Amino acid sequence: MDCPQCQKRVPATLHWVLSGANGSTCPHCKASLCPKAICAVVLFFVSCGLADGTLILLRHVGVAFWLAFAAFFLVFAAIYLIGMRVMLRLRVKAAAAAGLDPSHI
């Protein structure tokens, strides 16, 4: 993933932390970044669909539920990680409008 502000590589590990879904900071230019909404939604549904397909296939073959369930999470995480590198795009997070920030109330 590249920073839209400085065009330098942003490590994917920034988005695996809990606050990564809300946004991260570019380590080079310190711009506040967050994923584009449509890319994040498509990536989630592709990951979930392929993982669900794996779960259904393994259950159909007769694998124990807990193994199929573990495979679901492994496939989901693997597809999501690959998808982050391939299809997830970042945008610069917009600043809060003056007077609307709840921390100033």
C-alpha atoms as one frame of an Amber mdcrd trajectory, in Angstrom:
protein
   0.000   0.000   0.000   1.221   3.461  -0.841   0.540   6.680   1.003  -1.598
   8.955  -1.239   0.197  11.995   0.176   3.909  11.138  -0.152   3.632   8.070
  -2.469   5.894   5.956  -0.223   5.163   2.407   0.958   3.107   2.075   4.130
   3.685  -1.183   6.048   0.642  -3.450   6.112   1.297  -4.171   9.786  -0.117
  -0.729  10.627  -3.585  -1.960   9.656  -3.475  -5.193  11.666  -3.563  -3.284
  14.957  -6.929  -2.574  16.555  -6.877   1.100  15.564  -5.970   0.271  11.951
  -9.603   0.083  10.886 -10.114   3.696  11.962  -6.864   4.830  10.459  -3.141
   4.920  10.856  -0.400   7.466  10.445   2.071   7.327   7.574   5.539   6.777
   9.080   7.105   9.037   6.434   4.924  12.150   6.169   2.730  11.663   9.303
  -0.496  11.995   7.280  -3.551  10.422   8.902  -4.645   7.557   6.624  -7.648
   5.260   6.524  -8.771   2.625   4.021 -11.206   3.548   1.261 -14.605   2.283
   2.361 -15.524   0.406  -0.823 -12.167  -1.402  -0.920 -12.486  -2.464   2.722
 -16.055  -3.727   2.217 -15.201  -5.672  -0.949 -12.129  -7.169   0.720 -14.188
  -8.255   3.742 -16.899  -9.900   1.619 -14.386 -11.673  -0.647 -12.499 -12.985
   2.397 -15.688 -14.026   4.156 -17.116 -15.676   1.018 -14.017 -17.741   0.316
 -13.689 -18.723   3.973 -17.359 -19.694   4.094 -16.891 -21.757   0.944 -14.029
 -23.559   2.666 -16.201 -24.207   5.725 -19.044 -25.598   3.627 -16.720 -27.756
   1.524 -14.961 -29.216   4.551 -18.258 -29.918   6.340 -19.600 -31.587   3.174
 -16.545 -33.854   3.031 -17.137 -34.860   6.657 -14.400 -33.006   8.527 -15.105
 -32.331  12.213 -16.815 -29.003  12.830 -14.031 -27.548  14.967 -11.425 -28.294
  12.254 -13.625 -26.746   9.574 -14.208 -23.744  11.840 -10.441 -23.340  12.393
  -9.909 -23.586   8.628 -12.527 -20.851   8.156 -10.497 -18.421  10.262  -7.180
 -19.407   8.691  -8.532 -18.951   5.155 -10.212 -15.669   6.118  -6.983 -14.285
   7.615  -4.858 -15.458   4.673  -7.184 -13.996   2.029  -7.534 -10.764   4.000
  -3.757 -10.416   4.321  -3.201 -11.061   0.617  -6.099  -8.765  -0.255  -4.664
  -5.963   1.861  -1.495  -6.066  -0.196  -3.327  -6.315  -3.540  -6.610  -4.408
  -3.424  -6.814  -2.201  -0.324  -6.301   1.481  -1.118  -5.720   4.265   1.388
  -7.011   7.806   1.529  -6.034  10.789   3.630  -8.461  11.064   6.529 -10.458
  14.290   6.483 -10.076  16.565   9.493 -13.102  17.099  11.713 -15.103  20.225
  10.936 -14.654  23.116  13.366 -17.245  23.130  16.114 -18.415  19.565  15.450
 -15.669  17.773  17.320 -17.269  16.141  20.389 -14.079  16.476  22.414 -14.518
  20.267  22.529 -18.018  20.178  24.041
